[in-house]
Amino acid sequence: MLPLGIMALALLLLLTGCSQSAIRNTADPLAFLAPGSEMQLTRDLEIPAARTRIFFQRGKAIPKGGLDYYNPSCDLEVRELRQEAQTVAKDLFVIGRLSSGREPVVSLGTTKLADSGSALLLFGDRGPSIHRYYRVELHSSIQPNVMRLTCRGALDDYYDARFPNAVEIKLALGDIMVFLGQCPSSPILKPGLPEC
């Protein structure tokens, strides 16, 4: 049996270690995307004909063909597909539901080898290349056609792909879209939207 002094010291060290690890930063890094927060579109944007989205990367609006998939990006999406260009006017939007997910860009399938077990051990199964994304619904009383904002992390192997962080999202959007924080200054009466 251990002497009482050693047991007391062990218990003290155990409790001190637990209390140290319990201290964490509880600030939510995605608080700016919380339902009820406001987002300001600072300029008019044109969505090309026969498209429903406009893309942003490195603080600029760009065509989808100009995206660098290995860097974070965002897109603003409207509900209606039109054969003529659409303008989304500068406006104040209220953020609705936040969701997350993943989207593959290309799935190349699996190469079959005579002894694939050895090859997998040597090279590993990296999975398909994907983007992980955050998506927020957007609400405007004057532009109900505006549907959502989606922000993606860099394209990477399935197990290495990560969500974009707050800095990456803000860098992708630049000053085109600015997050203003909680509580709408002019509430939009929409079912399911939190009230301040």
C-alpha positions in Angstrom: 0.0 0.0 0.0 1.2 3.5 -0.9 1.9 6.0 1.9 -0.9 8.6 2.3 1.5 11.5 1.3 2.3 9.9 -2.1 -1.4 9.2 -2.8 -2.3 12.8 -1.9 0.4 14.2 -4.2 -0.7 11.9 -7.0 -4.3 13.0 -6.6 -3.3 16.7 -6.5 -1.2 16.3 -9.8 -4.1 14.4 -11.4 -6.7 17.1 -10.5 -4.3 19.9 -11.5 -3.7 18.3 -14.9 -7.4 17.9 -15.5 -8.2 21.5 -14.6 -5.5 22.8 -16.9 -6.8 20.8 -19.9 -10.3 21.9 -19.3 -9.4 25.6 -19.9 -10.2 26.2 -23.6 -11.0 29.1 -25.8 -14.8 28.9 -26.2 -15.0 31.7 -28.9 -16.7 30.2 -32.0 -14.5 30.9 -35.0 -17.5 30.7 -37.3 -19.7 33.1 -35.2 -19.8 35.5 -38.2 -21.8 32.9 -40.1 -24.3 32.4 -37.3 -28.0 32.5 -38.2 -29.3 36.1 -37.7 -25.9 37.7 -38.6 -25.8 40.3 -41.3 -23.7 40.3 -44.5 -23.3 43.3 -46.7 -22.8 43.0 -50.5 -20.9 46.2 -51.2 -21.3 46.4 -55.0 -23.6 45.1 -57.7 -22.6 41.8 -59.2 -23.5 40.3 -62.6 -24.2 36.6 -62.9 -23.6 35.5 -66.5 -26.4 34.3 -68.7 -27.3 30.6 -68.3 -25.6 30.5 -64.9 -26.8 30.7 -61.3 -23.5 31.4 -59.5 -20.7 33.9 -59.4 -17.4 32.9 -57.9 -14.9 34.7 -55.6 -11.3 34.0 -55.0 -8.5 36.3 -53.6 -11.0 39.1 -53.2 -12.2 39.2 -56.8 -15.3 38.0 -58.7 -14.1 35.5 -61.3 -15.6 33.1 -63.8 -15.8 29.4 -62.8 -13.2 28.6 -65.5 -10.7 30.9 -63.7 -10.9 29.1 -60.3 -7.7 27.8 -58.7 -9.2 24.7 -57.1 -6.2 24.4 -54.8 -7.1 27.7 -53.0 -10.2 28.5 -51.0 -13.1 30.1 -52.9 -16.7 31.1 -52.4 -19.8 31.5 -54.7 -23.0 33.4 -54.4 -26.0 31.5 -55.9 -29.4 32.6 -57.1 -32.5 30.5 -57.4 -33.5 31.1 -61.0 -31.6 30.1 -64.1 -32.1 32.7 -66.8 -30.9 33.0 -70.4 -29.8 36.6 -69.9 -27.3 38.0 -67.3 -28.7 38.7 -63.8 -27.7 41.5 -61.5 -27.5 41.0 -57.8 -27.7 44.6 -56.3 -25.7 45.6 -53.3 -27.8 44.8 -50.3 -27.9 43.8 -46.7 -28.5 40.0 -46.3 -29.5 38.1 -43.1 -27.8 34.8 -42.7 -30.1 31.8 -42.2 -29.2 28.2 -41.7 -25.5 27.1 -41.8 -24.7 23.7 -43.2 -21.5 21.9 -44.2 -20.5 19.1 -46.5 -18.1 17.8 -49.1 -18.1 17.7 -52.9 -15.9 15.7 -55.2 -14.5 17.4 -58.2 -13.4 14.2 -60.1 -13.5 10.6 -59.1 -10.9 8.7 -61.0 -11.8 5.3 -59.7 -9.4 2.6 -58.4 -6.6 1.2 -60.4 -6.6 -2.6 -60.2 -3.2 -4.3 -59.8 -2.4 -8.0 -59.7 -1.4 -7.7 -56.1 -3.1 -4.5 -55.0 -2.5 -5.2 -51.3 1.2 -4.5 -51.6 0.6 -1.3 -53.7 -1.9 0.0 -51.0 0.6 -0.6 -48.3 3.3 1.3 -50.3 1.2 4.2 -51.6 -1.9 4.2 -49.4 -5.5 4.8 -50.3 -5.8 8.6 -50.5 -9.5 8.6 -51.5 -11.0 10.9 -54.1 -10.1 14.6 -54.3 -12.8 16.8 -52.6 -13.6 20.2 -51.3 -15.1 20.6 -47.8 -17.5 23.5 -47.6 -19.7 25.7 -45.4 -23.0 26.9 -46.9 -25.3 29.6 -45.5 -28.8 30.6 -46.7 -29.2 34.3 -47.4 -32.4 36.3 -46.9 -33.2 39.7 -48.4 -36.6 41.4 -48.4 -35.9 43.0 -51.8 -34.0 40.2 -53.6 -35.7 36.9 -52.8 -33.9 35.3 -55.8 -30.6 35.3 -53.9 -30.4 31.9 -52.3 -27.0 31.1 -50.6 -23.3 31.6 -50.2 -21.0 28.6 -50.3 -17.3 28.8 -49.2 -14.9 25.9 -50.0 -11.6 24.9 -48.7 -8.8 23.9 -51.0 -9.1 20.8 -53.1 -7.3 17.9 -51.5 -7.3 14.1 -50.9 -10.4 12.9 -49.0 -8.6 12.4 -45.7 -6.6 15.6 -45.9 -9.3 18.0 -47.2 -10.4 20.6 -44.6 -13.0 23.3 -44.2 -12.1 26.9 -44.9 -11.3 28.9 -41.8 -12.6 32.4 -41.1 -9.5 34.1 -42.5 -9.7 32.1 -45.8 -13.4 32.9 -46.2 -12.8 36.6 -45.7 -9.8 36.6 -48.1 -11.7 34.8 -50.8 -14.5 37.4 -50.6 -12.3 40.5 -50.1 -14.3 43.7 -49.7 -17.1 42.4 -52.0 -19.0 40.9 -49.2 -18.5 42.0 -45.6 -19.8 40.3 -42.5 -21.4 42.7 -40.0 -22.3 40.5 -37.0 -25.3 39.5 -35.1 -28.9 40.9 -35.1 -30.4 42.4 -38.2 -30.9 46.1 -38.1 -34.0 45.7 -40.3 -35.4 42.3 -39.4 -36.8 40.2 -42.3 -39.9 38.3 -41.3 -39.1 34.8 -42.4 -40.2 31.6 -40.7 -37.4 29.9 -38.8 -35.1 33.0 -38.8 -34.0 33.9 -35.2 -35.2 37.2 -33.8 -32.9 39.5 -31.7 
